[in-house]
Amino acid sequence: MSDIQQQALQCRDAAQAIAQLSTAAKNTLLRAMAQALEDGRETILAANARDMEAAAAKGITGAMLDRLKLDEKRLAGIASAVREVAELPDPVGQVTREETRPNGIHIQRMRVPLGVVAMIYEARPNVTADAAALCLKAGNGVILRGGSEAIHSNTAIAAALRGALCAQGLPEAALTLVEDLRRETMVELLQLNDVIDLAIPRGGEGLIRFVAEHARVPVIKHYKGVCHLFVDASADPRLALRLLLDGKASRPGVCNALETLLVHRDIASSFLPMAAEALRGRGVQVRADDVARMSMPEASPVTEDDYAAEFLDLIIAVKVVDGLEPAIEHIRRFGSDHTEVIATGDAGHAERFVQALRSAVVMVNASSRFSDGGELGLGAEIGISTTRLHAYGPMGAESLTVERFVVRGEGQVRHPDLL
């Protein structure tokens, strides 16, 4: 038996202990984990500094470097997110449907843990804590396989969290960090379909496609976030400008950042100069179509590839459209089913936008940056699914459970005539 098989089996056994915990016990555990992160602050930040130094030496820049970085504020936010998960309702044991059939049997649909979740991720050390908290809250075990660029950070965070498990008298294997980062080991993990119940990759499109192609277990996929803002003719220009700047410039390296701006032709000549000035002030490079460049002369010509790109940088594509329907068609062609935003004062247009698009999150007069588990009330998120399986959009603890049938009777049989 290989090391990764042994680790996976140990995690599966440990998950049984987590599944049996009461809500109070799970919440106590999570609060202890948050405290362990705070108590281990110096060790964790020192480990992250090693990762940052190594990343800089390798020439890693931009979004990847930003996602890797931890500081006092970000670490405090990670601990706070774990505490928020502790305060969430416990999904395990929730009855989502209940009825009594004519023959007297009583049927419930009840949420139960998935079992073992394999988390495959790059750069983001916060995922180590977020994934652990959400999986444990939902009664699961979790196997964490981070990237080499964050190995020291992930190891330090996992050590703090496993220490809290041990202190609560629970098996540390319920939270397993894979330290063997060879690709063949990851492939072996993804093929343990008799042990692993779900794989969730978070990272670049290349990683996610690799996981999807090699896994024999169900995979939650989210290839990229090509998020759009459509500014309708009826939109308040100041509101639209706020959505644009927050969505593009607040943190361009995340998957819910805006990548394309669509503007109704009727307001292009008035809105685009304001947008150009505001984006220039934030250091955003604009790539625009011919019509838009009449109002944004400093913009570069846009290409078809730009409309399909997840820039993860201070770059935005701009297009002038003739109305709501052309905007919808553009999004259907180039979108990635992640998050779409409309700025409008027309309730009918807002409703049409919501109904016409199948993206996981649709915003009306609100920033794309709210497409996040914490902002949407999930406490934290383990990922954003653009795969239509049992979960779609930001995934919290509830998405790490499944519904099963519980049937209670008094001796009823289906074919009494055969007895």
C-alpha positions as CSV (number, residue, x, y, z in Angstrom):
1,M,0.0,0.0,0.0
2,S,1.4,3.4,-1.0
3,D,1.7,6.3,1.5
4,I,-1.1,8.3,-0.1
5,Q,-3.4,5.3,0.0
6,Q,-2.6,4.8,3.7
7,Q,-3.2,8.5,4.4
8,A,-6.5,8.5,2.6
9,L,-7.7,5.4,4.5
10,Q,-6.7,6.9,7.8
11,C,-8.6,10.1,6.9
12,R,-11.7,8.0,6.0
13,D,-11.6,6.3,9.4
14,A,-11.1,9.6,11.2
15,A,-14.0,11.1,9.3
16,Q,-16.3,8.6,11.0
17,A,-15.4,10.2,14.3
18,I,-16.1,13.7,13.0
19,A,-19.4,12.6,11.6
20,Q,-20.6,11.5,15.0
21,L,-19.8,14.8,16.7
22,S,-22.6,16.9,18.1
23,T,-23.1,20.4,16.8
24,A,-21.7,21.8,20.1
25,A,-18.6,19.7,19.9
26,K,-17.9,20.7,16.3
27,N,-18.3,24.4,17.1
28,T,-16.0,24.0,20.1
29,L,-13.4,22.4,17.8
30,L,-13.7,25.2,15.3
31,R,-13.3,27.9,17.9
32,A,-10.2,26.1,19.2
33,M,-8.8,26.0,15.7
34,A,-9.3,29.8,15.3
35,Q,-7.5,30.4,18.5
36,A,-4.7,28.1,17.4
37,L,-4.2,30.1,14.3
38,E,-4.0,33.3,16.4
39,D,-1.6,31.6,18.9
40,G,0.6,30.4,16.1
41,R,0.7,33.8,14.3
42,E,4.4,34.3,14.5
43,T,5.2,30.8,13.2
44,I,2.7,31.0,10.4
45,L,3.8,34.4,9.2
46,A,7.5,33.4,9.3
47,A,6.6,30.3,7.2
48,N,4.8,32.5,4.8
49,A,7.7,34.9,4.5
50,R,9.8,31.9,3.4
51,D,7.3,31.1,0.7
52,M,7.1,34.7,-0.5
53,E,10.9,34.9,-0.7
54,A,11.1,31.7,-2.7
55,A,8.2,32.8,-5.0
56,A,9.9,36.1,-5.7
57,A,13.2,34.3,-6.5
58,K,11.2,32.2,-9.0
59,G,9.8,35.3,-10.7
60,I,6.3,34.8,-9.5
61,T,4.4,38.1,-9.6
62,G,0.9,39.5,-9.9
63,A,-2.2,37.6,-8.8
64,M,-0.3,34.5,-7.8
65,L,1.9,36.4,-5.4
66,D,-1.0,38.3,-4.0
67,R,-2.9,35.1,-3.3
68,L,0.1,33.7,-1.6
69,K,0.8,36.6,0.8
70,L,-0.2,36.6,4.4
71,D,0.1,39.4,6.9
72,E,-1.4,40.2,10.3
73,K,-4.7,41.4,8.8
74,R,-5.2,38.5,6.5
75,L,-4.3,35.9,9.1
76,A,-6.8,37.6,11.5
77,G,-9.3,37.4,8.7
78,I,-8.7,33.6,8.3
79,A,-9.2,33.0,12.0
80,S,-12.3,35.1,11.9
81,A,-13.7,33.1,9.0
82,V,-13.2,29.9,11.0
83,R,-15.2,31.4,13.9
84,E,-17.9,32.5,11.5
85,V,-18.2,28.9,10.3
86,A,-18.6,27.8,13.9
87,E,-21.6,30.1,14.2
88,L,-23.4,28.8,11.1
89,P,-26.3,26.4,11.4
90,D,-25.2,22.8,11.4
91,P,-26.3,21.2,8.1
92,V,-25.8,17.7,9.3
93,G,-29.1,16.1,10.3
94,Q,-31.2,18.9,8.7
95,V,-34.5,17.5,7.3
96,T,-35.2,19.2,4.0
97,R,-38.5,17.3,3.1
98,E,-40.9,15.2,5.1
99,E,-44.1,13.4,4.3
100,T,-46.3,10.4,5.2
101,R,-47.3,8.2,2.3
102,P,-50.8,6.7,2.0
103,N,-49.5,3.3,3.2
104,G,-48.3,5.0,6.5
105,I,-44.6,5.0,5.9
106,H,-43.0,8.2,7.0
107,I,-40.3,9.7,4.7
108,Q,-37.6,12.2,5.4
109,R,-34.8,13.6,3.3
110,M,-32.0,14.3,5.7
111,R,-28.5,15.9,5.2
112,V,-25.5,13.7,6.0
113,P,-21.7,14.2,5.5
114,L,-20.1,13.5,2.1
115,G,-17.3,11.5,3.8
116,V,-13.8,12.5,2.6
117,V,-13.1,15.6,0.5
118,A,-9.8,16.0,-1.4
119,M,-8.9,19.7,-1.8
120,I,-6.3,20.4,-4.5
121,Y,-5.2,24.0,-4.6
122,E,-2.5,26.5,-5.5
123,A,-1.0,29.5,-3.8
124,R,-3.8,30.3,-1.4
125,P,-2.8,29.3,2.1
126,N,-6.1,30.6,3.5
127,V,-7.7,27.6,1.7
128,T,-6.0,25.3,4.2
129,A,-8.0,26.8,7.1
130,D,-11.2,27.5,5.1
131,A,-11.4,24.0,3.7
132,A,-10.7,22.4,7.0
133,A,-13.3,24.4,8.9
134,L,-16.0,23.8,6.3
135,C,-15.4,20.1,5.9
136,L,-15.3,19.5,9.6
137,K,-18.4,21.6,10.2
138,A,-20.2,19.3,7.7
139,G,-18.9,16.2,9.5
140,N,-16.3,15.3,6.8
141,G,-12.6,14.4,6.7
142,V,-10.4,16.5,4.4
143,I,-7.2,15.8,2.5
144,L,-5.4,18.9,1.6
145,R,-2.9,19.0,-1.3
146,G,-1.6,22.5,-1.7
147,G,1.0,23.7,-4.1
148,S,4.8,23.8,-3.7
149,E,4.8,27.6,-3.7
150,A,2.9,27.6,-0.3
151,I,4.3,24.5,1.3
152,H,5.7,26.2,4.4
153,S,2.6,28.3,4.9
154,N,0.2,25.3,4.5
155,T,2.3,23.2,6.8
156,A,2.3,25.8,9.6
157,I,-1.4,26.4,9.3
158,A,-2.2,22.7,9.2
159,A,0.0,22.0,12.2
160,A,-1.9,24.6,14.2
161,L,-5.3,23.1,13.2
162,R,-4.2,19.5,13.8
163,G,-3.0,20.6,17.2
164,A,-6.5,21.8,18.0
165,L,-7.9,18.4,16.9
166,C,-5.5,16.6,19.1
167,A,-6.3,18.8,22.1
168,Q,-10.0,18.0,21.6
169,G,-9.2,14.3,21.7
170,L,-10.0,13.8,18.0
171,P,-8.0,12.0,15.3
172,E,-5.5,14.3,13.6
173,A,-6.0,12.3,10.4
174,A,-9.4,14.0,9.9
175,L,-7.3,16.9,8.6
176,T,-4.5,15.4,6.4
177,L,-2.0,17.6,4.6
178,V,-0.2,15.8,1.7
179,E,3.5,16.7,1.8
180,D,4.5,14.6,-1.2
181,L,3.8,17.1,-3.9
182,R,4.8,14.9,-6.9
183,R,2.2,15.0,-9.7
184,E,1.9,11.2,-9.8
185,T,1.0,11.2,-6.1
186,M,-1.8,13.7,-6.8
187,V,-3.1,11.5,-9.7
188,E,-3.1,8.4,-7.4
189,L,-5.1,10.4,-4.8
190,L,-7.6,11.4,-7.4
191,Q,-8.2,7.8,-8.5
192,L,-9.0,6.5,-5.0
193,N,-12.7,6.4,-5.9
194,D,-13.4,3.9,-3.1
195,V,-12.1,6.3,-0.5
196,I,-12.4,9.9,-1.8
197,D,-16.0,11.1,-2.2
198,L,-15.4,14.5,-3.8
199,A,-12.4,16.4,-5.2
200,I,-12.4,20.2,-5.3
201,P,-9.6,21.9,-7.3
202,R,-8.9,25.6,-6.7
203,G,-6.3,27.4,-8.8
204,G,-5.4,28.1,-12.4
205,E,-7.3,26.7,-15.4
206,G,-4.5,24.3,-16.1
207,L,-4.7,22.7,-12.6
208,I,-8.4,22.3,-12.8
209,R,-8.4,20.7,-16.2
210,F,-5.6,18.4,-15.0
211,V,-7.7,17.3,-12.0
212,A,-10.8,16.8,-14.1
213,E,-9.0,14.7,-16.7
214,H,-7.2,12.4,-14.2
215,A,-9.9,12.0,-11.5
216,R,-12.0,8.9,-11.0
217,V,-13.9,10.7,-8.3
218,P,-16.6,13.4,-8.7
219,V,-14.9,16.8,-9.3
220,I,-16.3,20.3,-8.6
221,K,-15.0,22.4,-11.5
222,H,-14.5,26.2,-11.9
223,Y,-12.1,26.8,-14.8
224,K,-12.0,30.6,-14.7
225,G,-14.0,33.7,-13.8
226,V,-14.7,35.9,-16.8
227,C,-17.1,38.3,-15.1
228,H,-19.0,41.0,-16.9
229,L,-20.6,44.3,-15.9
230,F,-23.3,45.6,-18.3
231,V,-24.2,49.3,-17.8
232,D,-27.7,49.7,-19.1
233,A,-29.0,53.0,-20.6
234,S,-31.1,53.6,-17.5
235,A,-28.2,53.0,-15.0
236,D,-27.2,55.7,-12.5
237,P,-23.7,56.5,-13.8
238,R,-22.3,57.1,-10.4
239,L,-23.6,53.7,-9.2
240,A,-22.2,52.0,-12.3
241,L,-18.8,53.6,-11.8
242,R,-18.7,52.4,-8.2
243,L,-19.4,48.8,-9.4
244,L,-16.8,49.1,-12.1
245,L,-14.0,50.3,-9.8
246,D,-14.8,47.9,-7.0
247,G,-15.1,45.0,-9.4
248,K,-12.0,45.7,-11.3
249,A,-9.5,47.6,-9.1
250,S,-10.1,46.5,-5.5
251,R,-8.4,43.1,-6.0
252,P,-7.8,42.3,-9.6
253,G,-6.2,38.9,-9.0
254,V,-9.3,37.1,-7.7
255,C,-11.9,35.1,-9.7
256,N,-14.8,37.5,-8.9
257,A,-13.0,40.5,-10.4
258,L,-14.5,42.1,-13.5
259,E,-12.8,41.3,-16.7
260,T,-15.2,42.9,-19.3
261,L,-17.3,46.1,-19.3
262,L,-20.3,46.2,-21.6
263,V,-21.9,49.7,-22.1
264,H,-25.2,50.5,-23.8
265,R,-24.6,52.6,-26.9
266,D,-27.1,55.3,-25.8
267,I,-24.9,56.3,-22.9
268,A,-21.4,55.3,-24.2
269,S,-20.4,58.9,-25.1
270,S,-21.2,60.1,-21.6
271,F,-20.2,57.2,-19.4
272,L,-17.1,55.9,-21.1
273,P,-15.0,59.1,-20.6
274,M,-15.8,59.0,-16.9
275,A,-14.9,55.3,-16.8
276,A,-11.7,55.9,-18.6
277,E,-10.6,58.6,-16.2
278,A,-11.5,56.6,-13.2
279,L,-9.7,53.4,-14.5
280,R,-6.6,55.4,-15.5
281,G,-6.5,56.7,-11.9
282,R,-6.4,53.2,-10.6
283,G,-3.7,52.1,-13.1
284,V,-6.1,49.9,-15.1
285,Q,-5.2,49.2,-18.8
286,V,-8.2,49.4,-21.1
287,R,-8.6,47.3,-24.3
288,A,-11.7,48.6,-26.2
289,D,-13.6,48.1,-29.4
290,D,-13.7,50.8,-32.1
291,V,-16.8,52.5,-30.9
292,A,-15.6,52.6,-27.3
293,R,-12.2,54.0,-28.3
294,M,-14.0,57.1,-29.7
295,S,-14.7,58.0,-26.1
296,M,-11.6,56.3,-24.6
297,P,-8.8,57.4,-27.0
298,E,-6.0,56.1,-24.7
299,A,-7.4,52.5,-24.9
300,S,-5.7,49.8,-26.9
301,P,-7.6,47.8,-29.6
302,V,-9.4,44.8,-28.1
303,T,-9.3,41.3,-29.6
304,E,-11.7,38.3,-29.5
305,D,-9.2,36.6,-27.2
306,D,-9.4,39.5,-24.7
307,Y,-13.2,39.0,-24.4
308,A,-12.5,35.4,-23.3
309,A,-9.6,36.2,-21.0
310,E,-9.4,36.0,-17.3
311,F,-6.8,38.7,-16.9
312,L,-6.4,38.5,-13.1
313,D,-4.6,41.9,-13.5
314,L,-5.3,45.6,-13.9
315,I,-6.6,45.1,-17.4
316,I,-10.2,45.3,-18.7
317,A,-11.9,44.7,-22.0
318,V,-14.6,47.1,-23.1
319,K,-17.4,46.8,-25.7
320,V,-20.3,49.1,-26.7
321,V,-23.5,47.1,-27.3
322,D,-26.8,48.1,-28.8
323,G,-28.9,47.0,-25.9
324,L,-29.7,44.4,-23.3
325,E,-30.1,41.5,-25.7
326,P,-26.7,42.0,-27.4
327,A,-25.2,42.3,-23.9
328,I,-26.8,38.9,-23.0
329,E,-25.6,37.3,-26.2
330,H,-22.0,38.6,-25.6
331,I,-22.0,37.1,-22.1
332,R,-23.4,33.8,-23.3
333,R,-20.6,33.6,-25.8
334,F,-17.7,34.7,-23.7
335,G,-18.8,34.1,-20.1
336,S,-17.6,31.3,-17.8
337,D,-20.8,30.8,-15.8
338,H,-19.2,32.5,-12.8
339,T,-20.6,36.0,-12.0
340,E,-22.4,38.6,-14.1
341,V,-23.5,42.1,-13.1
342,I,-26.1,44.6,-14.5
343,A,-26.3,48.2,-13.5
344,T,-29.8,49.4,-14.4
345,G,-32.7,51.5,-13.3
346,D,-35.2,49.3,-15.2
347,A,-36.7,46.5,-13.2
348,G,-37.8,44.7,-16.3
349,H,-34.3,44.7,-17.7
350,A,-32.9,43.5,-14.4
351,E,-35.4,40.6,-14.4
352,R,-34.6,39.7,-18.0
353,F,-30.9,39.7,-17.2
354,V,-31.3,37.4,-14.3
355,Q,-33.6,35.0,-16.1
356,A,-31.6,34.9,-19.4
357,L,-28.2,34.1,-17.9
358,R,-27.3,30.7,-16.3
359,S,-24.3,31.9,-14.4
360,A,-23.8,30.7,-10.8
361,V,-24.2,34.3,-9.5
362,V,-26.1,37.2,-11.0
363,M,-25.9,40.6,-9.5
364,V,-28.3,43.5,-9.9
365,N,-26.7,46.9,-9.0
366,A,-24.2,45.2,-6.7
367,S,-20.5,44.5,-7.1
368,S,-19.1,41.3,-8.5
369,R,-16.8,41.2,-5.5
370,F,-19.8,40.0,-3.4
371,S,-19.6,36.6,-5.2
372,D,-17.9,35.1,-2.3
373,G,-19.0,32.6,0.3
374,G,-18.2,34.8,3.2
375,E,-20.1,37.8,1.7
376,L,-23.1,35.6,0.8
377,G,-23.5,34.4,4.3
378,L,-21.7,31.0,4.1
379,G,-19.0,32.0,6.6
380,A,-16.3,30.9,4.2
381,E,-16.2,29.1,1.0
382,I,-14.4,25.9,-0.1
383,G,-14.7,26.9,-3.7
384,I,-17.1,28.3,-6.4
385,S,-18.7,25.7,-8.5
386,T,-19.6,26.4,-12.2
387,T,-20.4,22.7,-12.5
388,R,-24.1,21.8,-12.3
389,L,-23.8,18.9,-9.8
390,H,-25.3,19.1,-6.3
391,A,-23.8,22.6,-5.8
392,Y,-23.6,25.7,-8.0
393,G,-21.9,28.9,-7.1
394,P,-20.0,29.6,-3.8
395,M,-19.9,26.5,-1.7
396,G,-20.2,26.5,2.1
397,A,-20.7,23.7,4.7
398,E,-24.2,22.7,3.4
399,S,-22.7,22.0,0.0
400,L,-20.4,19.4,1.7
401,T,-23.4,17.3,2.6
402,V,-25.8,15.2,0.6
403,E,-29.4,14.3,1.1
404,R,-30.4,10.7,1.9
405,F,-33.8,9.2,2.6
406,V,-34.8,8.0,6.0
407,V,-37.9,5.9,6.0
408,R,-39.8,4.9,9.2
409,G,-42.6,2.3,9.2
410,E,-44.6,-0.1,11.3
411,G,-44.0,-3.3,9.4
412,Q,-45.3,-2.2,5.9
413,V,-44.3,-4.3,3.0
414,R,-44.7,-3.6,-0.7
415,H,-46.2,-6.9,-1.8
416,P,-48.2,-8.3,1.1
417,D,-49.9,-10.8,-1.2
418,L,-46.7,-12.7,-1.6
419,L,-46.3,-13.3,2.2
